[in-house]
Amino acid sequence: MPAKQPAIFTEKGRPFTTSAIALQAIIINENEEILLLNSPTRNQGWQVISGALEAGETVLAGTLREVAEEAGDVQVRPLGVVHSQTFHYDESVQFMVGIYYLLAFEEGDVVPGDDMAGSAFRWWRVDELAEANLRFHPSTIPWMLRRAVDLYRLWRDEGERPLQPTLKT
């Protein structure tokens, strides 16, 4: 029997399946290096910044909050979404939506905080990742990092990109 997702209903009774949302921030600097962190307590490998969307947040606002919580006082410029996918998180959360947001690093010092406090961090070139034979956290997918660098090259010089406007309720 397939797992049943929770649902919410509109005033007129239309059901909408609900899913937890995972946010991943792929931050790339001007040298086309990707910021990865490696938590000493999680023991799950190198990863991009990740966290959960909170109620009432836009995807971009949640992504920027996670960057501040896990990387410290860095300045980034949103470029766009690299990929989204649905995946199995655990037995309680059968279906989760992952959204991977690309951000251009502008300035600041990376200081891992929140649940990534004490983590090692490093800026990696895509070719170094393959050569280093790293172990990655399940949320960090090498082909997606290559795609992120390709998109960074396309989007970095477009100037100020409009951010999502406030949604009307």
C-alpha positions in Angstrom: 0.0 0.0 0.0 1.5 3.4 -1.0 2.2 5.9 1.8 -0.4 8.5 2.3 0.6 12.2 2.3 -1.1 14.6 4.6 -3.5 17.0 2.8 -4.9 20.5 3.4 -8.2 21.6 2.0 -9.3 24.9 0.4 -12.5 26.6 1.6 -14.3 24.9 -1.2 -12.9 21.5 -0.2 -10.3 21.0 -2.9 -7.5 18.8 -1.4 -3.8 19.7 -1.8 -1.1 17.2 -0.8 1.4 18.7 1.6 5.1 18.0 1.6 8.0 19.1 3.8 10.4 21.4 1.9 14.2 21.1 2.1 16.3 24.1 1.0 19.8 23.7 -0.3 22.0 26.8 -1.0 24.7 26.3 -3.5 27.1 29.2 -3.0 29.7 29.9 -5.7 32.5 32.5 -5.6 34.1 34.5 -8.4 36.7 31.7 -8.8 33.8 29.3 -9.6 34.4 27.4 -6.3 31.6 25.9 -4.4 31.3 26.3 -0.6 31.0 22.9 1.2 30.8 22.2 4.9 31.6 19.0 6.8 30.0 18.6 10.2 32.0 16.9 12.9 28.9 15.6 14.6 26.7 14.5 11.7 29.4 12.3 10.0 27.5 12.4 6.7 30.1 13.9 4.5 30.6 17.3 2.7 27.5 19.2 1.9 26.1 22.5 0.7 24.1 24.6 3.2 20.8 23.0 3.9 17.7 23.3 6.1 13.9 23.4 6.1 11.5 26.0 4.9 9.5 27.5 7.8 5.9 28.4 7.7 5.2 31.8 6.0 8.6 32.0 4.3 9.2 32.2 0.6 11.8 29.8 -0.8 14.3 32.6 -1.3 13.7 34.0 2.2 14.2 30.6 3.8 17.3 29.9 1.7 18.9 33.3 2.8 18.0 32.5 6.4 19.7 29.1 6.2 22.8 30.8 4.7 22.9 33.3 7.6 22.4 30.5 10.2 25.0 28.1 8.8 27.6 30.3 7.0 27.5 33.4 9.1 27.6 37.0 8.0 28.3 36.4 4.3 26.8 38.5 1.5 25.3 36.5 -1.4 23.4 37.4 -4.5 20.5 35.1 -5.5 20.8 33.8 -9.1 18.1 31.2 -9.4 16.9 27.6 -8.8 19.3 24.9 -10.1 17.1 21.9 -9.5 14.2 20.6 -7.5 13.3 17.0 -6.7 11.1 14.8 -4.5 12.9 12.3 -2.2 12.3 9.9 0.7 13.5 11.5 3.9 12.6 8.9 6.5 9.6 6.7 7.5 7.7 9.7 9.0 8.4 12.0 6.1 7.9 9.7 3.1 8.0 12.5 0.5 10.0 15.7 0.8 10.6 18.3 -1.9 14.2 19.5 -2.2 14.9 22.9 -3.8 18.5 23.8 -4.8 19.1 27.6 -5.0 22.2 29.1 -6.6 23.8 32.1 -4.9 26.8 34.2 -6.0 29.2 34.8 -3.1 29.8 38.6 -2.8 31.8 39.0 0.5 32.2 38.1 4.1 33.8 35.5 6.3 32.4 32.0 6.5 31.7 31.1 10.1 29.7 27.9 10.5 26.9 28.3 13.0 23.5 26.9 14.1 23.5 23.1 13.5 26.7 23.4 11.5 28.8 25.0 14.3 32.3 23.5 14.4 32.1 22.3 10.8 35.1 22.3 8.5 34.5 24.3 5.4 36.2 24.8 2.1 35.8 26.3 -1.3 36.1 23.6 -3.9 36.4 23.6 -7.7 34.3 21.0 -9.4 37.4 19.2 -10.8 38.9 19.0 -7.3 35.7 17.2 -6.0 36.2 14.3 -8.4 39.9 14.1 -7.7 39.5 14.2 -4.0 37.1 11.3 -3.9 35.0 12.9 -1.2 32.1 11.4 0.6 29.0 13.6 0.2 26.0 14.1 2.3 22.9 12.6 0.6 21.6 16.1 -0.2 24.7 17.1 -2.1 24.8 15.6 -5.6 27.9 16.0 -7.7 26.2 16.3 -11.1 24.1 19.1 -9.6 27.2 20.9 -8.5 28.5 20.8 -12.0 25.1 22.1 -13.3 25.3 24.9 -10.7 28.7 26.0 -12.0 27.4 26.0 -15.6 24.4 28.1 -14.5 26.7 30.4 -12.5 28.6 31.2 -15.7 25.3 32.0 -17.5 23.7 34.1 -14.8 26.5 35.8 -12.9 26.8 38.8 -15.2 23.2 39.5 -15.7 23.3 42.2 -13.1 20.7 42.6 -10.5 18.1 39.9 -10.8 14.6 40.8 -9.6 13.7 39.0 -6.3 10.4 37.4 -5.8 7.8 40.0 -4.9 5.8 39.7 -1.8 3.0 37.3 -2.3 -0.6 38.5 -1.7 -2.7 36.4 0.6 
